[in-house]
Each structure stands twice: as C-alpha cells, then as structure tokens.
C-alpha cells in the first residue's frame, strides 16, 4: 500500500478512536480562545473541561485522559495552576501538550515558557517557529504571538538542538556542545512547529505536512485549537510522534476544506468546526500531503516524500 495512503488510514483510525472513547481533555488555555477550543474538541469527538481553579486541579487532572497547557494569558494565578498541572502530569505520565504562546515576546513570557518546558519531559510541545526556538535559542524573538523566523530556520535550530553529538553532522557538533541543549531528552518527546507548513519532530525523524490555508491565519486561535486537538490524539495514541502527526493533518485538512467553503474569516470558523466533525477516511486519503525526512536533512541532505 502507498505509504501516504497508509498514513491517512491510520490517522482516520485515531479519529474514530477519539469518537469511540470520547477522551476527557483538561485544557488550561487563554481567555481569547476558550470557547472555540472547547467546541473544536467536541466537533472532533473529545470531551473538554476548561477549569483552572486551584481547587479543581488535582481532581480534574486525575479524571482526565489528557492535558493541554496553553500559556496565552500568563497571570500569576494561571501560571501557578499550569505549574501544578505540569507537576501532576510528570508524576502520572498522563498525555500532555504544552503550548508556549508568546514565548520569545519579552523576558516574562520566555522565562515562564522555559520553566514549564523543564517539567514533564514526556510531553509534546506545540507552537510557532519563534515560540519553539525561543525555548532553546537565546536570540529568538516573537512579535506578539506571531513567528519572526521561517520554518526552515526553525528546523535547523531544532534539528541541531534535538540530537546528541554523535548524531550531528560534524559542522553542527560544536554548536550543540556550546548550547548544551538536547530538547528531546530534557524537554519533550515530540515537538510541533506550525505555520504555512506544519513540522513534527522527534529525536530520529521529521515529518512536514503541507496542507492548510492562509485563511487559518486570519482568525485567532487555530494554533491553540491544534494544541488541544493534539492532546486528544495523544490521549488515545501512546506514540507522541504519531499523535502529533494525526492532529496536524486533521486540523490542516479541516482548515483547507473550510477555506474552500468560507467567504472570509467570519464564516471560516463555523465551516472549520463542520469539517472537523465530518472528516472521513476518503477525504484524508485524497488530501493528505506530507514530506518525510530520514534521517535529519542537516546531516545527510536526503528527503523522501511519503
């Protein structure tokens, strides 16, 4: 069977699993996107809970099937809630996604993002290129919540930081030793950078997903929704790379379909919810566009489409 078709079938299988199991996803997110995030999880088939009250945290963490921490509005009380939840997830090894919204946009947010990133290393981290790279790169900045670097530059930084010295090409080994950062052994089991193209990385592979629409950038919250959706897939799939890939593909293809039906940003979001709800195997097989790279391109220069 064609590799890409097989991937689409596996992704649809996980979508079906979400609908069958209806995982409870505990989301601590920002005020801007709370409503649409909950609705997106419902459209996908998951069950959201959005509580961040201190008195709720231990109980909600205990009964939930997955957690999503979004630091978009980092008030003191919310940051304390995030740290508590991250510590609970570290103890239980419960599926967890961290979205370091705005990391790189000033020292306050960046410090919080790095503090959270140091907890629960089994987690998936999802953000735009600037946010992700600011976790490991001193000179990366973010313009509000918008990325200031290209996906290609993000890939180079992440690939270098995410591998041990013996995996790096000779010209990258010195950089890795100087930085002293090995993101996949200290911060996360998998990283997702989203943008015009989505990129999923772990310590051995990358996958680039080429679906989506520019209209997804014309409404707020599509990245935050992706993080929550990733938590839903992680709750039913113990393999973080596969869960993140399924989430990116599902969100991007739903956005692609919604953009074809919408007349602008105002009608995009309802069509996006409908597309998440109605996504089927045939649509995934027909539309999925990926490029897989084994091993890292900075080491060999090789890439293969799937």
N, C-alpha and C positions, 0 to 999 in steps of 0.2 A: 504494500500500500504506500502511496505517496506520503512522505514524511510530514508535510504541512497538513494534508488532509487528516492524517492520524492525530496530529496535534489538535486540530479543530474538533475532532470527535471526542478526544479526552477532555477538552475544555467544556464541551456540551455535557459530558458525563458529570463533571463537577457542578455545572449549573443545575442539573437535575438533582444532584445530591443535596444541594442547598435547599431546593424546594421540598425535597422529601424529609430532610432532617430539621429544617427551619431553625438554624443555629441562632442563639441569642447573642447579639453583639453589643457589648457595652462600649459606648462611644463618649469620650470626653472631648468635645470639639468646640470651635469658636462660635460666638453668638451669630455671626453673619450667615452661616451655612447649616445651622442645626436642623431646620425644617426640611430642606431638600436632601440632606444626608439621610435622615430617618426615612423619608419617602423612597429614596433610591434603594435602601436596604429592603424595604417592604416590596418594592417592584421586583427586586432580584429573587425574593423568596425568604429572606432572612427576617429576624425579629430584632428591632433596635430597642435599646434602652439608653437614654441620654443623660442620666443622672450624674452629677458631680458633687453632690452634697457629701461632706465628710462622713456623716453618719451612715451613708449608704454604701460607701466604697467597698468595705470588706465583704459585705453580704452580696452585693452586685457582682463583684469580682468572682466570688465563689460559685454563683449560679450561672454565670455567663459562659458561653462556649468560645468566645474570642474577645479581644480588647483592641480598641483603636484610640490612641492618644494623639490629639491634634492641638498644637500649642499656639493657635492663631490669636487668642486673646489671653496672654500670659499674666493675668492678675495674680497677686500673691496667693490668694486662696485657691485659685485654679492650679497654679504651679505646685502647691503643696499636695493637691489631690492627684496630680499627674505623678509626682514622685512616689506617693503612697501606692498608687496602682502599679507603677513600674516595679516597685519592690515586691508587691504581691505576685505579679506575673513572673518575676525572677524566681520566686520560691516554688510556684506551681508549674512553671514551664508552659503556662497557658498561651495559646496563639496570640501574638501581639504585633501590632503595627504602630510605628511612630512616624508622625508627620511633623517635621520640624519647621513649621510655617514661619517664614520671615527670618530664619537663621541666616546670619550674614548682614542683616539690616540693622546694624548697631550692636554695641557690646552687650547690652542687656539680653536681647533675644539669643544672640550667639552663645553666651555663657549658659543660659538655660538649656538650649538645644544640646550643647556638649555634655552638660550634666546628665540630661535624660538619656543621651546616646550611650553613656557609660554603663547604664543599667540594662539588665535582661538581654544578654548577648544573643539569645536565640531569636530575637525579633526580626521583622522586616522593617527597613526604613524606606519611606517613600516621600519624595519631594521633587522640586525642580532642580535643575543642574546646579544653580548657585547655592541653594539651600543645602544640598547634599555635600557639595565640595567644601562649603564653609565649615563642615564638621571636622575636616582633616587638613584644611589648607588655610594658612593664616591670612592670606591676602585676597581671599574671595569675598565679594560683597554682593548683596541683594538689594534691588531697587524696590522698596516696599515688600511685596510678595512676588515680584517678577524676577526671573532669572536674568543675569547680566553676562552669562557665558554660554557658549554653544554646547550642544550635546557632544560634539566631537572632543572639545576641550575637557568636558566632564569625564568622558570615557578615559582619556589619557590620565587624568588625576586619579580616578577610581581604580583603574587597572593597576597603576603603579603602587598605590597605597594598599590595595586589597590582596597583594600576594607576598609570599615570603621571598627572601633574597634569591634563593636558588631557582625560583620560578621566573624571575625577572630577566629580561634581556640585559646584557652587560651594561649598556648605557643607562639603564634605569636603576641598577643596584645601589649606586652611590646615593641617589635621591632618596630611595627607600630607607637606607640606613640613617641618613640625615634627619628625615622626618620622624622616624621611629614609630610610624603608624601602620598597623595592619588591621584595616577596618573590619575584615570579615572574621578575624579571630578575637577581636576585642569589642566590637560594637554591634554587629549584625550577622545573621546567617545569609541574608539576601538584601540587595539594595535595588530600588527602582528609581530611575530618573525619568520624569515625564515632561513632555513638551510636544513639539511638532512630530517627533518620533519618541516612542517610549523605549527605554532600555532597562532590561533586567539583568543583574549581575550577581554571581556568587564567586567563590574563590577558584572556580575552574572554568567558567563559561560566561558568555554574554549572549543575550538574545535581543534583537532590535525589532520592534513592532511598528509597522508603517501605516497603520490605519488611523482614523480620526478625521477631524475637520477643524479649520481655523475658527469656525463659529464657536467651538468649545472654549476659546479664549475670550469670547465676547460676553460671557456670563460668568458670574462669580461662583466658585465652589466646585467646579468639575474635578480639580485635583483633590480637594478634600473628600469628595464623593468616592474617588478612586481609592483613597486610603481606607475608607470604611468598607468598600467592596472587597478590597484585598484581605481585610480581617475576616470577612465572611467566607472567602475561599480558603483561607488558612485554617479556619475552624473545621472544615470538612476534608482538608488535604494536608497531611503532616509534612509534606515536602515543600519548603518555602519557595523554592525557585518555580516549581510548577504552579503553586497557588498564585504567586505574583504574576506569572505569565497569563494565567487564566483571567485574572482580574483586569489586567491591562487590555487584553484582547476584547473582553466583554464590554468594557467601558468605551473603548475607542470605536468599536464597530457600532455600538448603540448610538454614539455621537455622530458617526458617519451617516447612519440612516436618518437620524433626527434632523441633521443639517439639510438633507435632501428634501425633507418634507416641510421644514420651517421657512417662514418668510423673513425671519430675522431673530435677534436674541430673545425677543418677547415670547415667541412661540416655540423656541428651541427646547426649553426645559420640559414642557409637557410632552413633546414628542420624544425626548430622551428617556423620560420615565416609561412611556409606552414601549419604546424599543427595548429597554431592559426587560420589561415584563414579557414581551412577545418573542424574544430572541430564540431561534431554533437552530437545530444542527445544520440544516441545509444552508442557512444564511451564514453561519460561521465558516463552513467549508468553502462557500463561494467567495467570501470577502476577506478572509484572514490573509494578511501579508506580513511575512517575517523574514528576517535575515539572521541566521545563526553563525556564530564565530567560534571555532575551536582550533587551537587554544586562543589565548588573548591575541588580538591583532598587533599590539605593540611588540609582541615577542616574535611573531612569525610573518606578519603581513598577510596571512591567509584568512579568507572568509568564505563561507558556503551558505547559499540560500537554502531554506527548507520549504 
